[in-house]
Amino acid sequence: MNKDQLEQEILQLKMDYISLQGDMEKLESTGHIKMIENAERRLAGMEDRLAELNKQLAEITE
């Protein structure tokens, strides 16, 4: 992946992350505990992916 592709994927992942956080707030207000747990796992996966992409981006820009 080149620098532009990495930056684009990072941006998309950040937007998805923010959207999922908003969805979680709605789920919390309605008491859907199981769905919240699933969303928390997805957020953790997104955080791992963001860390990986940021590492790749740092390696490219060095």
Secondary structure, 3 states (H helix, E strand, C coil): CCHHHHHHHHHHHHHHHHHHHHHHHHHHHHCCHHHHHHHHHHHHHHHHHHHHHHHHHHHHHC
